[in-house]
Each structure stands twice: as structure tokens, then as C-alpha cells.
Amino acid sequence: MIGDLIAFLVATFLVAPLQSTLEDRLSAARAPAAIVAQVEGCVTAALPALVERASSEPWWAMRTAFGAWIGTTSPEAVLRQAAPECGPVLNAARSAIES
């Protein structure tokens, strides 16, 4: 029950803002749909790691969520840390945004 609550809070206050920021950037850059789908998959894959970290480090979760909310926390950095296997996808997304 507590785990479900933490997962909900992390998904709502951390993952959703990060995902929204990434999607907005990709949309503005007119990134290919395949890259957008891969980034969404990485966000989903990162959720368990983010929930685990938020459970063990609540201050980190609050700082990161607040930073994401005000725009000082990089979504890419949070996702790279939570799901290192998403590095190539995030690199492709960055290339799409920067081009």
C-alpha cells in the first residue's frame, strides 16, 4: 500500500513533468515519431528505479521534482541516472532537438 502511494507520487510529481518537458521539446523540434516513442519507453522503464530511489531518498525526490517543476532539473540527466540503458535513445532525442 505504501509502495503504491510512493509510486503514484513519483509518477505524478516527478515522471509526468519530466516526460512532459521531453515531449514538448521533441514536438517543438518535430522529432520523428519513433524517437518520441522510444523516449516514452525509457521514461516508463525508469519508473521502477525512480520509485526505489524516492523511497530510499525522499529529499532527493522532493528536490528533483521541484527542480523539474521550475525547470532547473534536466529531464535527460534524471533519466540517464535512473535508466542508463536509455543513453542512446536520449542521445538520438538530443540530436533531433538540436537539429
C-alpha positions in Angstrom: 0.0 0.0 0.0 2.8 2.5 0.9 4.7 1.4 -2.1 1.7 2.1 -4.3 1.4 5.5 -2.8 5.0 6.3 -3.4 4.8 5.0 -7.0 1.8 7.3 -7.6 3.5 10.3 -6.1 6.7 9.7 -8.1 4.8 9.2 -11.3 2.7 12.3 -10.7 5.2 14.8 -9.4 8.5 13.6 -11.0 7.9 11.4 -14.0 5.0 13.3 -15.5 6.8 16.7 -15.5 10.0 15.1 -16.9 8.0 13.3 -19.6 6.0 16.4 -20.5 9.2 18.5 -20.8 10.8 16.0 -23.1 7.7 15.6 -25.2 7.3 19.3 -25.6 10.9 19.7 -26.7 10.6 16.8 -29.2 7.3 18.1 -30.5 8.8 21.6 -31.0 11.7 20.0 -32.8 9.4 17.9 -34.9 11.3 14.8 -33.9 10.4 11.5 -35.7 7.6 9.5 -34.0 10.0 6.6 -33.5 12.2 8.7 -31.3 9.3 10.1 -29.3 8.0 6.5 -28.7 11.5 5.3 -27.6 11.8 8.2 -25.2 8.4 7.4 -23.8 9.5 3.8 -23.4 12.6 4.9 -21.5 10.5 7.1 -19.2 8.3 4.0 -18.4 11.4 1.8 -17.9 12.9 4.4 -15.5 9.8 4.5 -13.2 10.8 1.5 -11.0 14.3 2.9 -10.4 12.9 6.3 -9.7 10.4 4.9 -7.2 13.1 2.9 -5.5 15.3 5.9 -5.2 12.5 8.1 -4.0 11.6 5.5 -1.4 15.1 5.5 0.0 15.9 9.2 -0.5 12.8 11.3 -0.1 14.8 14.6 0.0 16.3 13.7 -3.4 12.8 13.1 -4.7 11.5 16.4 -3.5 14.5 18.3 -4.8 14.3 16.6 -8.2 10.5 17.1 -8.5 10.8 20.7 -7.5 13.7 21.2 -9.9 11.7 19.6 -12.7 8.7 21.8 -11.9 10.7 25.1 -12.1 12.9 23.9 -14.9 16.3 23.7 -13.2 16.5 19.9 -13.3 17.4 18.3 -16.6 15.0 15.5 -17.6 17.7 13.8 -19.5 20.1 13.7 -16.5 17.4 12.2 -14.3 16.5 9.6 -16.9 20.2 8.8 -17.6 20.8 8.2 -14.0 17.6 6.1 -13.4 17.9 4.1 -16.7 21.4 4.1 -18.1 20.4 1.8 -20.9 18.4 4.7 -22.3 21.5 6.7 -23.1 21.5 6.0 -26.9 17.8 6.9 -27.1 18.3 10.2 -25.2 21.3 11.0 -27.5 19.1 10.5 -30.5 16.5 12.7 -29.0 19.0 15.4 -28.2 20.2 15.2 -31.8 16.6 15.6 -33.0 16.1 18.6 -30.7 19.3 20.3 -31.7 18.9 19.9 -35.4 
